[in-house]
Amino acid sequence: MVLKNSHIGRFPCCGGIEIVATPGHMPGHISIYLEENKTLITGDALVLENGELIGANPQHTLDMATAKKSIKKLLNYEIDRLICYHGSIYEKDVKESLKKFI
């Protein structure tokens, strides 16, 4: 998902939705945090393969250094579940899993 900076921010509807800038895969890439459910829709910022979180895929990520900074930023959120475009849903100790990619 790609949006312009004017669309980045928090919206109070549906228990709280935050558009999070997660560039790296592409400039302008975003993820969507659903506060009430502690769910992060990662787009292509993170990838699951065979049920394991592998982080950003270097073959499809334009700027890995920026992608790692984006993943580090996600540690500021209380996340119980990730929904990745590639690989479905991940719910195994999300914060610890994210730390291995930074």
N, CA and C atoms as an extended XYZ file, in Angstrom:
306
Properties=species:S:1:pos:R:3:atomname:S:1:resname:S:1:resid:I:1 pbc="F F F"
N         0.842       -1.164        0.000 N   MET     1
C         0.000        0.000        0.000 CA  MET     1
C         0.893        1.234        0.000 C   MET     1
N         0.561        2.214       -0.777 N   VAL     2
C         1.349        3.435       -0.850 CA  VAL     2
C         0.405        4.625       -0.745 C   VAL     2
N         0.723        5.556        0.155 N   LEU     3
C        -0.052        6.785        0.319 CA  LEU     3
C         0.890        7.962        0.413 C   LEU     3
N         0.352        9.135        0.213 N   LYS     4
C         1.122       10.362        0.413 CA  LYS     4
C         1.131       10.700        1.898 C   LYS     4
N         2.142       11.465        2.346 N   ASN     5
C         2.288       11.801        3.766 CA  ASN     5
C         1.049       12.447        4.362 C   ASN     5
N         0.249       13.117        3.567 N   SER     6
C        -0.935       13.784        4.103 CA  SER     6
C        -1.956       12.782        4.645 C   SER     6
N        -1.819       11.512        4.267 N   HIS     7
C        -2.749       10.488        4.732 CA  HIS     7
C        -2.215        9.686        5.912 C   HIS     7
N        -1.001        9.977        6.371 N   ILE     8
C        -0.400        9.268        7.498 CA  ILE     8
C        -0.975        9.842        8.785 C   ILE     8
N        -1.338        8.981        9.731 N   GLY     9
C        -1.836        9.471       11.008 CA  GLY     9
C        -2.826        8.525       11.640 C   GLY     9
N        -3.405        9.008       12.726 N   ARG    10
C        -4.332        8.199       13.524 CA  ARG    10
C        -5.760        8.685       13.307 C   ARG    10
N        -6.668        7.721       13.227 N   PHE    11
C        -8.079        8.009       13.048 CA  PHE    11
C        -8.840        7.320       14.178 C   PHE    11
N        -9.775        8.020       14.837 N   PRO    12
C       -10.438        7.473       16.015 CA  PRO    12
C       -11.515        6.424       15.728 C   PRO    12
N       -11.885        6.223       14.509 N   CYS    13
C       -12.965        5.284       14.198 CA  CYS    13
C       -12.544        3.833       14.450 C   CYS    13
N       -13.531        2.981       14.646 N   CYS    14
C       -13.331        1.526       14.759 CA  CYS    14
C       -12.342        1.132       15.848 C   CYS    14
N       -12.314        1.861       16.947 N   GLY    15
C       -11.415        1.515       18.045 CA  GLY    15
C       -10.003        2.037       17.878 C   GLY    15
N        -9.773        2.830       16.860 N   GLY    16
C        -8.468        3.423       16.607 CA  GLY    16
C        -7.745        2.738       15.459 C   GLY    16
N        -7.510        3.504       14.421 N   ILE    17
C        -6.773        3.021       13.253 CA  ILE    17
C        -5.632        3.996       13.017 C   ILE    17
N        -4.436        3.464       12.832 N   GLU    18
C        -3.292        4.328       12.547 CA  GLU    18
C        -2.629        3.878       11.254 C   GLU    18
N        -2.428        4.845       10.363 N   ILE    19
C        -1.684        4.608        9.136 CA  ILE    19
C        -0.219        4.860        9.481 C   ILE    19
N         0.613        3.836        9.332 N   VAL    20
C         2.012        3.894        9.739 CA  VAL    20
C         2.896        3.868        8.494 C   VAL    20
N         3.732        4.877        8.333 N   ALA    21
C         4.678        4.895        7.219 CA  ALA    21
C         5.709        3.793        7.441 C   ALA    21
N         5.809        2.866        6.492 N   THR    22
C         6.787        1.779        6.569 CA  THR    22
C         7.517        1.649        5.227 C   THR    22
N         8.238        2.698        4.831 N   PRO    23
C         8.960        2.631        3.563 CA  PRO    23
C        10.074        1.586        3.626 C   PRO    23
N        10.561        1.232        2.486 N   GLY    24
C        11.628        0.249        2.365 CA  GLY    24
C        11.306       -0.673        1.204 C   GLY    24
N        10.189       -1.367        1.311 N   HIS    25
C         9.733       -2.186        0.184 CA  HIS    25
C         9.588       -1.272       -1.030 C   HIS    25
N         8.951       -0.142       -0.792 N   MET    26
C         8.798        0.923       -1.787 CA  MET    26
C         8.721        2.239       -1.040 C   MET    26
N         9.125        3.352       -1.663 N   PRO    27
C         8.892        4.651       -1.022 CA  PRO    27
C         7.383        4.853       -0.874 C   PRO    27
N         6.955        5.365        0.255 N   GLY    28
C         5.533        5.616        0.466 CA  GLY    28
C         4.753        4.409        0.962 C   GLY    28
N         5.427        3.282        1.162 N   HIS    29
C         4.733        2.081        1.655 CA  HIS    29
C         4.165        2.349        3.047 C   HIS    29
N         2.997        1.802        3.325 N   ILE    30
C         2.363        1.966        4.639 CA  ILE    30
C         1.942        0.616        5.206 C   ILE    30
N         1.742        0.620        6.509 N   SER    31
C         1.088       -0.477        7.210 CA  SER    31
C        -0.086        0.141        7.957 C   SER    31
N        -1.032       -0.676        8.365 N   ILE    32
C        -2.216       -0.177        9.065 CA  ILE    32
C        -2.317       -0.880       10.416 C   ILE    32
N        -2.325       -0.074       11.494 N   TYR    33
C        -2.420       -0.607       12.849 CA  TYR    33
C        -3.842       -0.446       13.356 C   TYR    33
N        -4.444       -1.554       13.777 N   LEU    34
C        -5.790       -1.565       14.349 CA  LEU    34
C        -5.628       -1.672       15.862 C   LEU    34
N        -5.736       -0.524       16.527 N   GLU    35
C        -5.414       -0.432       17.953 CA  GLU    35
C        -6.251       -1.365       18.821 C   GLU    35
N        -7.545       -1.355       18.636 N   GLU    36
C        -8.434       -2.149       19.484 CA  GLU    36
C        -8.104       -3.647       19.430 C   GLU    36
N        -7.726       -4.135       18.257 N   ASN    37
C        -7.417       -5.558       18.073 CA  ASN    37
C        -5.932       -5.866       18.191 C   ASN    37
N        -5.107       -4.833       18.353 N   LYS    38
C        -3.642       -4.990       18.404 CA  LYS    38
C        -3.139       -5.773       17.192 C   LYS    38
N        -3.667       -5.382       16.042 N   THR    39
C        -3.349       -6.053       14.781 CA  THR    39
C        -2.665       -5.068       13.849 C   THR    39
N        -1.602       -5.528       13.188 N   LEU    40
C        -0.912       -4.709       12.200 CA  LEU    40
C        -1.017       -5.389       10.845 C   LEU    40
N        -1.612       -4.678        9.900 N   ILE    41
C        -1.649       -5.138        8.512 CA  ILE    41
C        -0.379       -4.585        7.876 C   ILE    41
N         0.552       -5.480        7.555 N   THR    42
C         1.907       -5.045        7.190 CA  THR    42
C         2.107       -4.747        5.716 C   THR    42
N         1.168       -5.127        4.891 N   GLY    43
C         1.430       -4.986        3.468 CA  GLY    43
C         2.624       -5.858        3.114 C   GLY    43
N         3.593       -5.302        2.397 N   ASP    44
C         4.800       -6.035        2.022 CA  ASP    44
C         5.986       -5.689        2.917 C   ASP    44
N         5.752       -5.006        4.038 N   ALA    45
C         6.847       -4.669        4.958 CA  ALA    45
C         7.419       -5.918        5.615 C   ALA    45
N         6.585       -6.935        5.805 N   LEU    46
C         6.998       -8.212        6.391 CA  LEU    46
C         6.396       -9.339        5.571 C   LEU    46
N         7.073      -10.476        5.571 N   VAL    47
C         6.627      -11.618        4.782 CA  VAL    47
C         6.645      -12.870        5.655 C   VAL    47
N         5.670      -13.716        5.463 N   LEU    48
C         5.636      -15.039        6.101 CA  LEU    48
C         5.934      -16.094        5.045 C   LEU    48
N         6.795      -17.047        5.401 N   GLU    49
C         7.037      -18.198        4.531 CA  GLU    49
C         6.915      -19.455        5.368 C   GLU    49
N         6.035      -20.339        4.974 N   ASN    50
C         5.813      -21.594        5.708 CA  ASN    50
C         5.542      -21.351        7.187 C   ASN    50
N         4.771      -20.313        7.498 N   GLY    51
C         4.393      -20.011        8.870 CA  GLY    51
C         5.442      -19.277        9.686 C   GLY    51
N         6.595      -18.982        9.095 N   GLU    52
C         7.669      -18.278        9.802 CA  GLU    52
C         7.815      -16.858        9.260 C   GLU    52
N         7.969      -15.922       10.174 N   LEU    53
C         8.168      -14.528        9.796 CA  LEU    53
C         9.601      -14.363        9.308 C   LEU    53
N         9.782      -13.858        8.092 N   ILE    54
C        11.132      -13.699        7.553 CA  ILE    54
C        11.510      -12.235        7.350 C   ILE    54
N        10.655      -11.322        7.708 N   GLY    55
C        10.974       -9.907        7.536 CA  GLY    55
C        10.763       -9.473        6.104 C   GLY    55
N        11.418       -8.390        5.731 N   ALA    56
C        11.307       -7.874        4.366 CA  ALA    56
C        12.097       -8.787        3.426 C   ALA    56
N        11.546       -9.070        2.283 N   ASN    57
C        12.209       -9.923        1.300 CA  ASN    57
C        13.180       -9.086        0.472 C   ASN    57
N        14.494       -9.347        0.574 N   PRO    58
C        15.482       -8.535       -0.143 CA  PRO    58
C        15.297       -8.542       -1.660 C   PRO    58
N        14.724       -9.610       -2.207 N   GLN    59
C        14.515       -9.679       -3.653 CA  GLN    59
C        13.441       -8.707       -4.133 C   GLN    59
N        12.560       -8.296       -3.209 N   HIS    60
C        11.438       -7.443       -3.599 CA  HIS    60
C        11.398       -6.136       -2.812 C   HIS    60
N        12.492       -5.798       -2.149 N   THR    61
C        12.557       -4.589       -1.328 CA  THR    61
C        13.575       -3.639       -1.936 C   THR    61
N        13.158       -2.425       -2.250 N   LEU    62
C        14.044       -1.468       -2.908 CA  LEU    62
C        15.146       -0.948       -2.001 C   LEU    62
N        14.885       -0.803       -0.702 N   ASP    63
C        15.863       -0.222        0.223 CA  ASP    63
C        15.819       -0.979        1.553 C   ASP    63
N        16.703       -1.968        1.705 N   MET    64
C        16.685       -2.817        2.906 CA  MET    64
C        17.010       -2.035        4.172 C   MET    64
N        17.907       -1.055        4.101 N   ALA    65
C        18.244       -0.265        5.294 CA  ALA    65
C        17.013        0.482        5.803 C   ALA    65
N        16.265        1.071        4.894 N   THR    66
C        15.037        1.777        5.272 CA  THR    66
C        13.980        0.789        5.759 C   THR    66
N        13.904       -0.368        5.136 N   ALA    67
C        12.947       -1.394        5.571 CA  ALA    67
C        13.231       -1.814        7.011 C   ALA    67
N        14.505       -1.964        7.372 N   LYS    68
C        14.868       -2.328        8.747 CA  LYS    68
C        14.484       -1.226        9.729 C   LYS    68
N        14.649        0.029        9.326 N   LYS    69
C        14.225        1.147       10.185 CA  LYS    69
C        12.709        1.116       10.389 C   LYS    69
N        11.985        0.781        9.348 N   SER    70
C        10.520        0.688        9.454 CA  SER    70
C        10.117       -0.426       10.408 C   SER    70
N        10.794       -1.561       10.325 N   ILE    71
C        10.490       -2.676       11.232 CA  ILE    71
C        10.799       -2.276       12.665 C   ILE    71
N        11.905       -1.569       12.876 N   LYS    72
C        12.263       -1.103       14.225 CA  LYS    72
C        11.166       -0.199       14.787 C   LYS    72
N        10.613        0.659       13.947 N   LYS    73
C         9.534        1.560       14.371 CA  LYS    73
C         8.311        0.782       14.865 C   LYS    73
N         8.074       -0.380       14.299 N   LEU    74
C         6.905       -1.184       14.674 CA  LEU    74
C         6.989       -1.701       16.106 C   LEU    74
N         8.189       -1.729       16.680 N   LEU    75
C         8.354       -2.165       18.071 CA  LEU    75
C         7.675       -1.212       19.048 C   LEU    75
N         7.345       -0.005       18.602 N   ASN    76
C         6.655        0.972       19.450 CA  ASN    76
C         5.162        0.669       19.605 C   ASN    76
N         4.671       -0.301       18.870 N   TYR    77
C         3.244       -0.633       18.899 CA  TYR    77
C         3.018       -1.923       19.677 C   TYR    77
N         1.877       -1.995       20.325 N   GLU    78
C         1.468       -3.210       21.026 CA  GLU    78
C         0.772       -4.102       20.003 C   GLU    78
N         1.488       -5.102       19.523 N   ILE    79
C         0.990       -5.936       18.424 CA  ILE    79
C         0.871       -7.387       18.882 C   ILE    79
N        -0.325       -7.937       18.731 N   ASP    80
C        -0.553       -9.356       19.016 CA  ASP    80
C        -0.595      -10.193       17.744 C   ASP    80
N        -0.900       -9.530       16.615 N   ARG    81
C        -1.028      -10.284       15.371 CA  ARG    81
C        -0.600       -9.418       14.194 C   ARG    81
N         0.052      -10.085       13.243 N   LEU    82
C         0.445       -9.452       11.986 CA  LEU    82
C        -0.356      -10.095       10.861 C   LEU    82
N        -0.811       -9.262        9.948 N   ILE    83
C        -1.426       -9.780        8.730 CA  ILE    83
C        -0.523       -9.336        7.585 C   ILE    83
N         0.136      -10.304        6.973 N   CYS    84
C         1.073      -10.021        5.881 CA  CYS    84
C         0.400      -10.313        4.544 C   CYS    84
N         0.732       -9.520        3.528 N   TYR    85
C         0.164       -9.789        2.204 CA  TYR    85
C         0.586      -11.162        1.704 C   TYR    85
N         1.820      -11.535        2.014 N   HIS    86
C         2.334      -12.829        1.574 CA  HIS    86
C         2.510      -13.714        2.796 C   HIS    86
N         1.630      -14.671        2.975 N   GLY    87
C         1.804      -15.616        4.055 CA  GLY    87
C         0.723      -15.627        5.104 C   GLY    87
N        -0.198      -14.702        5.090 N   SER    88
C        -1.348      -14.722        5.998 CA  SER    88
C        -1.075      -14.122        7.371 C   SER    88
N        -1.520      -14.798        8.454 N   ILE    89
C        -1.533      -14.229        9.808 CA  ILE    89
C        -0.427      -14.840       10.658 C   ILE    89
N         0.233      -13.979       11.455 N   TYR    90
C         1.308      -14.411       12.357 CA  TYR    90
C         0.976      -13.927       13.759 C   TYR    90
N         1.018      -14.847       14.743 N   GLU    91
C         0.647      -14.483       16.113 CA  GLU    91
C         1.624      -15.019       17.159 C   GLU    91
N         2.832      -15.397       16.784 N   LYS    92
C         3.798      -15.992       17.710 CA  LYS    92
C         4.761      -14.945       18.254 C   LYS    92
N         4.561      -14.479       19.483 N   ASP    93
C         5.484      -13.561       20.144 CA  ASP    93
C         6.016      -12.498       19.165 C   ASP    93
N         5.114      -11.666       18.698 N   VAL    94
C         5.387      -10.737       17.610 CA  VAL    94
C         6.582       -9.829       17.901 C   VAL    94
N         6.634       -9.190       19.063 N   LYS    95
C         7.732       -8.245       19.341 CA  LYS    95
C         9.091       -8.923       19.277 C   LYS    95
N         9.222      -10.080       19.893 N   GLU    96
C        10.505      -10.796       19.859 CA  GLU    96
C        10.858      -11.189       18.430 C   GLU    96
N         9.875      -11.570       17.657 N   SER    97
C        10.112      -11.937       16.262 CA  SER    97
C        10.583      -10.740       15.452 C   SER    97
N        10.007       -9.567       15.701 N   LEU    98
C        10.413       -8.363       14.973 CA  LEU    98
C        11.843       -7.958       15.316 C   LEU    98
N        12.236       -8.142       16.560 N   LYS    99
C        13.578       -7.723       17.008 CA  LYS    99
C        14.691       -8.398       16.221 C   LYS    99
N        14.475       -9.588       15.737 N   LYS   100
C        15.552      -10.286       15.027 CA  LYS   100
C        15.828       -9.705       13.635 C   LYS   100
N        14.982       -8.789       13.185 N   PHE   101
C        15.169       -8.195       11.856 CA  PHE   101
C        15.803       -6.811       11.887 C   PHE   101
N        16.129       -6.299       13.071 N   ILE   102
C        16.706       -4.944       13.152 CA  ILE   102
C        18.161       -4.976       13.586 C   ILE   102
